[in-house]
Amino acid sequence: MPKEIRDAEQPSIDGAARLLAARPDALRQYTVDGRSIRYVELAQPETPRPLVIFVHGSPGLWRTWVPYLNDPDLQAKADLIAMDRPGFGDSGSGDAVLGFAAQARMLAPLLDRAQPGQRVVLVGHALAGALIARMAMAYPDRITDLVMTAAPLDPNLQQESWFQYLADLAPVTWPLPREIVVFNREYLRLAEELREMQPLWPKVGQRVSLLLGTDDAEVPLATGRFARQMLSSAPAVNVIELPATNHFIPWTRFGPLKAAILGHLDAP
């Protein structure tokens, strides 16, 4: 486990416990394609407000986003949702759902939580940054804004390693944690998924922000050029390069990511 996530693990657990103690009604679930999806929703149904949906990367859990869910500024501006993505946590841990189209379909019921005519902002980290772009392609009229952090988008910048294929063989997977097996299988398919998305980029007509770290060893800054080129239909594309920042932006750069989300909520 990377140091940034390891250091945030206990505060994340504690923050999730405080959130659910204060709002026990926030923990919910729905069923799609025979699978239960667990999510947390902080909403005020009586007041029409924008909806922000946080989607964790691979691996991850809904509590990745606890600092944002507990943030009073974000709570004041929007209803907030975070889920355990299919294959993780209480949404079928270890039972992988491979393919962005299938994952997008399983997360689509969360879009129904939006109030009519309200802004819907999707926030995704790492692999989920590409996933929320795929959701925008599939549901262009139900999503207004995308905030992608450390998102791999260019298939030509993705390279699988031999040990990833080795780690997907049954004798090796048996002793591994189930969610690590799902993580490996998702990333083995990533370049193929990104290639399949390439002709669909003109469908993305949402406002987009892409946050990239200058020291990210997994998602290079060249991803920003790819995004600007492919997002030809987006009304605004804001590529934000964060100096001295690695891949773990949600944990290490709370301020810039929160500011980006608020910028989308405050945009005309």
C-alpha positions as CSV (number, residue, x, y, z in Angstrom):
1,M,0.0,0.0,0.0
2,P,1.4,3.4,-0.9
3,K,2.5,5.6,2.0
4,E,0.0,8.3,1.2
5,I,-2.9,5.9,1.4
6,R,-1.5,4.0,4.4
7,D,-1.1,7.3,6.3
8,A,-4.7,8.3,5.4
9,E,-6.2,4.9,6.2
10,Q,-7.0,5.4,9.9
11,P,-8.2,9.0,9.6
12,S,-10.4,7.8,6.7
13,I,-11.9,5.0,8.9
14,D,-12.4,7.4,11.8
15,G,-13.9,10.0,9.5
16,A,-16.3,7.5,8.0
17,A,-17.4,6.3,11.5
18,R,-18.1,9.9,12.5
19,L,-20.0,10.6,9.3
20,L,-22.2,7.6,9.7
21,A,-22.7,8.2,13.4
22,A,-24.0,11.7,12.6
23,R,-26.0,10.6,9.6
24,P,-26.9,6.9,9.9
25,D,-29.5,7.4,7.1
26,A,-26.7,8.2,4.7
27,L,-25.7,4.6,4.1
28,R,-27.8,3.1,1.3
29,Q,-27.8,0.5,-1.4
30,Y,-29.5,-0.5,-4.7
31,T,-29.4,-3.5,-6.9
32,V,-28.5,-3.6,-10.6
33,D,-27.8,-6.7,-12.7
34,G,-28.2,-8.8,-9.6
35,R,-25.5,-7.0,-7.7
36,S,-25.9,-4.8,-4.6
37,I,-24.1,-1.4,-4.8
38,R,-23.4,0.3,-1.5
39,Y,-23.2,4.1,-1.4
40,V,-23.3,7.0,1.0
41,E,-25.5,10.0,0.2
42,L,-25.6,13.4,2.0
43,A,-28.6,15.2,0.6
44,Q,-31.3,17.8,1.4
45,P,-34.3,16.7,-0.8
46,E,-36.3,19.8,0.1
47,T,-33.8,22.2,-1.5
48,P,-32.9,21.6,-5.2
49,R,-29.1,21.6,-5.3
50,P,-26.3,20.3,-7.6
51,L,-25.2,16.7,-7.1
52,V,-21.5,15.7,-6.8
53,I,-20.7,12.0,-7.3
54,F,-17.3,10.8,-6.2
55,V,-15.9,7.6,-7.9
56,H,-12.8,6.0,-6.4
57,G,-10.0,4.4,-8.4
58,S,-8.6,0.9,-8.2
59,P,-8.4,-0.3,-5.5
60,G,-10.5,1.9,-3.3
61,L,-13.6,2.4,-1.1
62,W,-16.2,5.1,-0.6
63,R,-14.4,6.3,2.4
64,T,-11.5,7.5,0.1
65,W,-13.7,10.6,-0.2
66,V,-14.5,11.2,3.5
67,P,-12.6,14.5,3.8
68,Y,-14.7,15.8,0.9
69,L,-18.0,14.4,2.1
70,N,-17.3,16.0,5.5
71,D,-16.3,19.3,4.1
72,P,-18.8,22.1,5.1
73,D,-18.2,24.2,2.0
74,L,-19.0,21.3,-0.3
75,Q,-22.0,20.2,1.9
76,A,-23.3,23.8,1.6
77,K,-23.1,23.8,-2.2
78,A,-24.3,20.3,-3.2
79,D,-25.7,16.9,-2.4
80,L,-22.8,14.5,-2.2
81,I,-22.5,10.8,-3.1
82,A,-19.7,8.3,-2.8
83,M,-19.9,4.5,-3.5
84,D,-18.0,1.3,-3.3
85,R,-17.4,0.6,-7.0
86,P,-18.5,-2.8,-8.2
87,G,-15.8,-5.3,-7.2
88,F,-14.8,-3.4,-4.1
89,G,-15.9,-3.1,-0.5
90,D,-19.6,-3.8,0.1
91,S,-20.3,-3.8,-3.7
92,G,-19.1,-7.4,-4.2
93,S,-15.5,-7.3,-3.0
94,G,-13.3,-9.5,-5.2
95,D,-16.1,-10.0,-7.8
96,A,-14.8,-8.0,-10.7
97,V,-17.0,-6.2,-13.2
98,L,-14.7,-5.7,-16.2
99,G,-15.3,-3.0,-18.8
100,F,-16.1,0.7,-18.5
101,A,-19.4,0.3,-20.3
102,A,-20.6,-2.3,-17.7
103,Q,-19.3,-0.3,-14.8
104,A,-21.0,2.8,-16.2
105,R,-24.3,1.0,-16.4
106,M,-24.0,-0.2,-12.8
107,L,-23.4,3.3,-11.6
108,A,-26.0,5.0,-13.7
109,P,-28.8,4.6,-11.0
110,L,-26.9,7.1,-8.9
111,L,-27.6,9.7,-11.6
112,D,-31.3,9.3,-10.8
113,R,-30.5,10.9,-7.4
114,A,-30.1,14.2,-9.1
115,Q,-33.0,16.6,-9.0
116,P,-34.4,17.7,-12.3
117,G,-32.5,20.4,-14.1
118,Q,-29.7,20.4,-11.5
119,R,-25.9,20.2,-12.3
120,V,-24.4,16.8,-11.9
121,V,-20.6,16.8,-11.3
122,L,-18.7,13.5,-11.5
123,V,-15.3,13.3,-9.7
124,G,-13.0,10.4,-10.5
125,H,-9.5,9.4,-9.5
126,A,-7.0,7.4,-11.5
127,L,-8.8,4.6,-13.5
128,A,-12.1,6.1,-12.3
129,G,-11.2,9.3,-14.1
130,A,-11.4,7.5,-17.4
131,L,-14.6,5.7,-16.1
132,I,-16.4,8.9,-15.5
133,A,-15.5,10.1,-19.0
134,R,-17.1,6.8,-20.3
135,M,-20.2,7.6,-18.2
136,A,-20.4,11.0,-19.8
137,M,-20.2,9.4,-23.3
138,A,-23.0,7.0,-22.3
139,Y,-25.3,9.5,-20.5
140,P,-24.5,12.9,-22.1
141,D,-27.8,14.5,-21.1
142,R,-27.5,13.5,-17.4
143,I,-24.1,14.8,-16.5
144,T,-22.9,18.4,-16.7
145,D,-19.3,18.4,-15.4
146,L,-16.3,16.1,-15.0
147,V,-13.4,16.5,-12.6
148,M,-10.7,13.9,-13.4
149,T,-7.6,13.5,-11.2
150,A,-4.5,11.6,-12.3
151,A,-6.7,10.0,-15.0
152,P,-5.1,7.7,-17.6
153,L,-6.7,8.6,-20.9
154,D,-4.2,8.0,-23.7
155,P,-4.0,4.3,-24.6
156,N,-0.5,4.9,-26.0
157,L,0.8,5.9,-22.6
158,Q,-0.4,2.7,-20.9
159,Q,2.0,-0.3,-20.6
160,E,1.2,-3.6,-18.9
161,S,4.1,-5.5,-17.2
162,W,4.8,-9.2,-17.4
163,F,4.2,-9.6,-13.6
164,Q,0.7,-8.2,-14.0
165,Y,-0.1,-11.2,-16.3
166,L,1.6,-13.5,-13.9
167,A,-0.4,-12.1,-11.0
168,D,-3.6,-13.0,-12.8
169,L,-2.8,-16.7,-12.9
170,A,-4.8,-18.8,-10.4
171,P,-1.8,-20.1,-8.4
172,V,-0.7,-16.6,-7.8
173,T,-4.1,-15.0,-7.2
174,W,-5.1,-17.5,-4.4
175,P,-3.1,-15.8,-1.6
176,L,-3.6,-12.3,-2.8
177,P,-6.3,-10.0,-1.3
178,R,-9.4,-10.1,-3.4
179,E,-9.5,-6.4,-4.2
180,I,-5.9,-6.5,-5.4
181,V,-6.9,-9.2,-7.9
182,V,-9.7,-7.0,-9.1
183,F,-7.3,-4.0,-9.3
184,N,-4.8,-6.0,-11.4
185,R,-7.6,-7.3,-13.8
186,E,-8.9,-3.8,-14.3
187,Y,-5.5,-2.4,-15.2
188,L,-4.7,-5.3,-17.5
189,R,-7.8,-4.2,-19.6
190,L,-7.1,-0.4,-19.3
191,A,-5.3,0.2,-22.6
192,E,-8.0,-1.8,-24.5
193,E,-10.7,0.2,-22.8
194,L,-9.1,3.5,-23.6
195,R,-8.7,2.4,-27.3
196,E,-12.4,1.6,-27.5
197,M,-13.2,5.0,-26.1
198,Q,-11.2,7.0,-28.7
199,P,-14.0,7.4,-31.3
200,L,-16.4,8.4,-28.5
201,W,-14.6,11.4,-27.2
202,P,-16.6,13.9,-29.4
203,K,-19.7,12.8,-27.3
204,V,-18.2,14.5,-24.2
205,G,-20.0,17.8,-24.1
206,Q,-19.5,18.5,-20.5
207,R,-17.2,21.1,-18.8
208,V,-14.0,19.2,-17.8
209,S,-11.2,19.7,-15.4
210,L,-8.2,17.4,-15.4
211,L,-5.7,17.6,-12.4
212,L,-2.3,16.1,-13.1
213,G,0.8,15.8,-10.8
214,T,4.1,16.8,-12.2
215,D,5.7,13.9,-10.3
216,D,3.1,11.2,-11.2
217,A,5.0,8.1,-12.4
218,E,1.8,6.5,-13.7
219,V,0.0,9.3,-15.6
220,P,2.4,11.6,-17.4
221,L,1.7,15.3,-18.1
222,A,1.4,14.4,-21.8
223,T,-2.1,13.2,-20.8
224,G,-3.1,16.8,-20.7
225,R,-2.3,17.3,-24.4
226,F,-4.3,14.2,-25.3
227,A,-7.3,15.5,-23.3
228,R,-7.2,18.9,-25.0
229,Q,-7.0,17.2,-28.4
230,M,-9.8,14.7,-27.8
231,L,-12.3,16.9,-25.9
232,S,-13.2,18.9,-29.0
233,S,-16.9,19.1,-28.0
234,A,-16.4,20.2,-24.4
235,P,-17.3,23.8,-23.7
236,A,-14.4,24.2,-21.4
237,V,-11.3,22.1,-20.7
238,N,-9.1,23.1,-17.8
239,V,-5.9,21.1,-17.4
240,I,-4.3,21.8,-13.9
241,E,-0.7,20.8,-13.4
242,L,0.2,20.4,-9.7
243,P,3.9,20.8,-9.0
244,A,5.7,18.3,-6.8
245,T,2.6,16.1,-6.8
246,N,2.4,12.3,-7.4
247,H,-0.5,10.0,-8.3
248,F,-2.4,10.3,-5.1
249,I,-4.0,13.7,-5.6
250,P,-7.2,13.1,-3.5
251,W,-5.1,12.4,-0.4
252,T,-2.2,14.8,-0.9
253,R,-3.8,17.8,-2.6
254,F,-7.2,18.3,-0.9
255,G,-7.1,22.1,-1.5
256,P,-6.7,22.2,-5.2
257,L,-9.2,19.3,-5.8
258,K,-11.8,20.9,-3.6
259,A,-11.2,24.3,-5.4
260,A,-11.7,22.6,-8.8
261,I,-15.0,21.0,-7.6
262,L,-16.2,24.3,-6.2
263,G,-15.2,26.0,-9.5
264,H,-17.6,23.7,-11.4
265,L,-20.4,24.2,-8.9
266,D,-20.0,28.0,-9.1
267,A,-19.7,28.2,-12.9
268,P,-22.5,29.9,-14.8
